[in-house]
Amino acid sequence: MTPRSGSRDEDPPKPPEKGNNPQEITSAKPVIPLPLAFRQETKPNPVLPFNLSVFLEPAPGSFPINVPPRLVEAFRVLKADPVLSGGSAVQVWTGRTDGIFGTRDLDFITHLRAIDLETVGIERSAYDGRYAVVDGIPVEFPSGPLGVGDLDLDPRTDTVHIPTMSGNMIRCIRPEACVLDRLALVANDRTASAFLQASAVLVAQIDSPIWDQEWIDQGAKKARLGLLWNFLAVEVKNPSAEGLEKALQIGWDPLPRK
């Protein structure tokens, strides 16, 4: 999850030998893909009857992600209900793991620290206090609270349950929050790949039954990302290299005058 200040995602000190996707994101200027390039390559979860609570069933339109079963069990034993965020959430909402969609770790917002996993038998590597490696997959526990920019996220209403590849269930930030999380990186660090990731989530999820247009319109204003969000909503219909360059110059919304 993007920290409150919108600072960039930090890479773990050591890449995994195996994991979700160890591909590196290159520093070369990305090619702007057309909207069709963002379409899912695999089938998402089937759309469920909308009267079923998203807190009890896998969110429609989400894709399973590789979370070690031992880690899920550790969360259960430690009575933690962490929220998946960051680049891992982008994979959940796009079904993509290639290129700019690759991530080297799992980001969980929780009260736990990496050292807490040792109490349930998971040995921690010699990383700093936020990192652990579980079955070859680095896991990071960024400092909370849960939020994007100046927007506070409610774990009860701004997250949904999504499936893991092993059939377990974990919480993940909702797709609209994932878009804003990526736009925070654009505003703070002018990260081109983050704008493309936000575009991909938008295209993949805008027709999902859980997509809430009012939520993202209001949330973007509260997060001070209203200008960037409005630009993205138009740019994604006809993406261009020029549009990407403009997006990187927008930044945060101005602070309100006192």
Secondary structure, DSSP 8 states (H G I E B T S, - for coil): ---TT-------SS--SSSS------SS------GGGGS-SS-------TTS-TTTS--TT---B---HHHHHHHHHTT---EEEHHHHHHHHH---SGGG--SSEEEESS--GGGGGGGT----S--TTEEEETTEEEE-----SEETTEE--TTTSEEEEEBTTS-EEEEE-HHHHHHHHHHHHHHH--HHHHHHHHHHHHHHTTSTT--HHHHHHHHHHTT-HHHHHHHHHHTTS--HHHHHHHHHH-S------
